[in-house]
C-alpha cells in the first residue's frame, strides 16, 4: 500500500484512483462496506483502489472530545485499511488550512486537481469542507464537470442496529468487547511495547506483559480473555497466543497507574521491549480488591481457566500478511 501524506504534486501512479473517503475510525463493518464498494468499482474499471482519510481525526482537531475517543490508534488503523486490499492511502493532515478549505475547493482543487480521482465512494452520512458544507449531493452536482463518477453506500447494519463508531465506543467503555467486535467485524485491540514492571505477576505464578493504556480509549476495568499477538522474527508475521489480562489500577496493591497486564498462556519467554497486540474477546469479570495474595492467586487461577474456556470456543484473529507491516 502506497501512502501519500499530501494532495499536491501527486505522481502519476498516485492519480486516477477509485477513492473511498472518510475518517474511518474503527474501520468497522460500515466503513468496510464503503471501501468494498470502491474496491468493486476499481476491479471493474482497472483503476487503483484508494482510501482518503485524515489525521488527526477532525473531532480531535476541533477539541470536540471529552477525553480519549478513538477506536483505532494510527498504527492499527493503517493495518486494518491495508488488510482490505487498498493500493493507495491518502493520509492527509487535518489542520487549520484543510479545515478552512471550502467544499467546492475540496472537490475541484483537492479531489480533481490534486488527486485526479476517477470515482468517489462515500458513506450515507459523509460531509466535507469548511463547516461540513459539502455532501453527496454536491459531489454529484460537480461530477460531470470534474470528470469523475460518484456513488454513495447506504447505511449498513445488522439486527442489532447500524454499524456505528459512536455505538462501538459506548459498548467498549462499558466493557462489552464482544458487542464492540460485532460492529468492528473483528476483536477490538490495543497495541504497545511491553514495559518492565513490578514483576508481581511472576511472584504470583502468573507472569505478565504490561502495556500502558492511559490516554487511549479502553474497555471498562476488569479481567478479559484475549488473543496476544507477538511478532515472529523468522517469518515476520504475527503469531497468536491465548491470554488472560487485567485492565485496571490494581486496587489490591493500592496502585494508581492504568495498566493492561497480559498473561500469555503456556508461554515461556522474555517479552520486555517487544510489541504486543492484545485482541479482546470477552470480559471475564469486573476489577475488584482482594483480601490478601492467596485470595488473589486463587481468583487468577479461576480467571485463567475461564479465559481458556472462552478462547477454546472460538478462533484466533486472522493473521495480517507481513506485507502490511505497521
N, C-alpha and C positions, 0 to 999 in steps of 0.2 A: 504494500500500500504506500503510494507516494503521498507525502504531506507537504502542502503549501501553506505557509503562515501569512500570506499576503494575497491580494487580488489584483494588484497592478503588475504589469510586465510578466505575466504568467507565460511560460514557454508553450510551444505548440502542442506538446504531449500532455499538457495540463488543461487544454481547451476542448470545447465541443462535447463535453460530457453530459450525461443524464444525471441531474443533480437532485438529491433529496435534501431539503433544507429544514433545520430545526435545532432546538437546543439539545434534544435527545438525552436529557438527564435520566439515567436509569437504563437507557436503551431497552425499554420494556417492550412487551408484545405489540402494543400500538405503534411504537416507533419502528419496530421491526417490520410491521406491515407497510409502512411508508417506504422504507428502504427496499423491501422486497418488490414493491410495485416499480420503483425506479430500476431495480435490477432486471425485472422482466422486460421493461422497455429497452434498457441498454442491450440486452442479449438480442432482442428482435431487430434492433437497428445497427448493431455492431459498434455502438459507442461505448466509451468507458463509463463505469458506474462511479459516481462521486457522492460524497456527503459534504454539505456545508454546515458547519456548526461554529459555536462561539465560546471563547474562554477569556475572562471568567464568564460564568452564567450572568446574563443581564440582571437577574434579581440581586446577585452579589454586588454588581457594579453600582446599582441604584440604592443599595442598602435596604432592600425590602425583605429582609430576613430577620427572624428572631432566633439567632444562634445558627448552628450548622444545619443545613437542609439538603445538601447534595447527596443523591443516592449513589452516584458513581464518581469517585475522585478521578482526576485526569488520567492516570495510567490505566485504570480499569475501563474507563470509557473508550479509550483508544483501542484497547484489546478487544472489547466487545464489538466495536464497529468493524475492525479489521476481520473479525471472525465471520462477518456476514458477506464476505467476498467483495468488499469495496476496493476499487482500484485507486481512487484518489480521495484524499481528505483535505478539504479547505478548512483550515483551523484558524479562524480569524480572531484577532484580539478585539474584545469588546471594550472600547474606550470611549472617551468623550466625543472624539471625531466620528466614530462609527455610530454612536447613539444619536448624533445630530444629523446623520445622513437622511435626507427626505426619502420617502418611499419611492418616488419617481426616479430619484438618483440611484437608489439601491438597485432598481431594475436596470436602468439604462447605462449607468457607469460601472456598477459592480458586476451584475449578472451578465449583461450583454457585452459591454465594452471590455471589462476586465477578464471574465472567465469564458466568454463566448459560448454560453450554455446552449445545448440543443434542445433540452427538455427539462422542465422543472416539475418536481413532485413534492407536494406539501400535505400536511395533515389537516384535519377538519377545522382546527382552531388556530391555524397559523396566522401570525401577524408580524409585520416587519416595518422597519423605517422609523423615523423620528415620531415619538409619541405613539408608536404602533399604528401608524396611519395607513399602512398597506395591508392588503389581504388577498385572498384568492381571486376575487373579482377584479382587482387592479392588475394582477398578473395576467388574467385573461384579456383585459382591455388592451394591454400592451404587447401581447404575444405576437401578433402578425407584424407589427412594426419592428419588434425586437428580433424577429426571425427565430423564435423558439416556440415550442409547444408546452402546455401546462396541464397537469392533472392534480386532482385533489382526492385523497384517500378518506373515505368516510370513517366515522367513529368505529373503533374495534373494541370488542369486549367479549365477555362470557356470561353465563347465567348469574354470576356473582356481581356483574356490573361492568362498566367500561374500564379499559386499561388506563390507569391514571397515575402519574407520578406523585401527585399530592396524596392519593389514597395509599399508595405504596409507602410513603413517608409516615403516614398515620399508623398503618399496620406495623411497620418496623419499629417505631418508637414505643409501641405497646408490647413489643416482644413477639409479635405474631410473624415470625420469619417464614413460616410455611405459607401464610397468606400473601406475604410480600413476594415470595417465589412464584406464586400463581400469576401475578401481574408481570413480573420480570421475564418469566419463562425459563428461569434458572435460579439457583440459590443466590441470595444476596451475599456479597463478600466484602471483606476488608483485606488489605494487603499492607505489609510493612516489613521492616528489618527487625529481626529478633534481638532483643536487648538483654544485657546482663542484668539479672535481678537478685533478689534476696536468697534465692535457692531454697525457699521454704518447701516448695513442691517436692523437690528431691528429698528433703529431710522427712517428708510425709510418705515417701514411697511413690509419688506421682510427679516426676519432673515435668516442668512446663517451659514452653517457649513463650516469652512475654512480648506483647505488642502494645504500644501506647495508642489510645484512641481518642484522647482529648482533642477537641476542636473539629471532630467529624461527626456526622450523623451516625447514630448507632442504635442497636436494639436496647430495650429496657434491661436493667441489670438482672443477671441470672446465670444459670448454667445451661449450656446449649450443646446438642450433638451437631458436629460439623465435619466437613472434609478439609483436611490440611493439605495444601499443595506445596510441594518442595521441588525446586528445580534440580533435575538430574544433569550433572555437568557433562557426562559422557554423551547423552543423546540430545542435550539442550532442550528438553521438554519437561513439562510439569508432571510429577508423579503424585498420585492422590493416596492419602492415608486416612483411615477413620480416626476421629479425635473427639475429645470432650473438652469444653472450655468454660471457664468462669469469666464473665464480664462484669466488672464492678469495682468497688473500692475496698474489698476485703475487710468487712466490719469486724471479723473475729480478731484481726490484728490491729484494729483502730487505724487503718491506713486511709489516705485521702485521694491518692492518685488513681485516676480511672485507668484500668489496665485489663487487657484481654490475656488470660493465662491459658495457653493451649497445651493440653496433654495429648501427645500423639500416641495412639495405642500401638503396642507391640513394636515400638521403635526405640532403638538404642544408638544414639549418635549425638554429636555436638552441633547444635543449630545456631549458636551465637554468631551474629553478624550476617546470617543468611536471610534472604527474602522468603516470606511465608505468606501464602494465600489462605484465608480462613473463609470457607463457604458454609454458611449457616443453614442447617436443615430443619431443626425443631428445638423448641425450648423444652428443657427437662424440668426446671423448677425456677422460682424466683430466688434472688440472693437473700441470704439471712445470716445472722450471727449464731455461732455455736459456742457452747459452754465447754471449752477445752479442746485440745488437739485430738483426743481419742474419738470424741463425737464427730469432729470434722473429718477424720480419716475414714470413719465408718460411712459417713454420708458421701464422701468422694468415691468410695468403692461402689456404693449403690448408684451414684450418678454415672459412673463408668459403665456399669452393667446395663443401665437404661440406654445410654448412648449406643452401645454395641447393638442392642436390640433394634433401636430405631434405624441405624445405618444399615443393618443387615437386611432390612425390608426394602431398601432402595438401591440405587446405583450411584457410583461416584460421578462428579461432573464430567462433561465431555472435555477431553484434553485439547486445548487450543494448539494448533500447529506451531512448531517452533519458528515458523516464518513470521508469526505475529508476536515478536519477542519484545513486548513492552513491560 
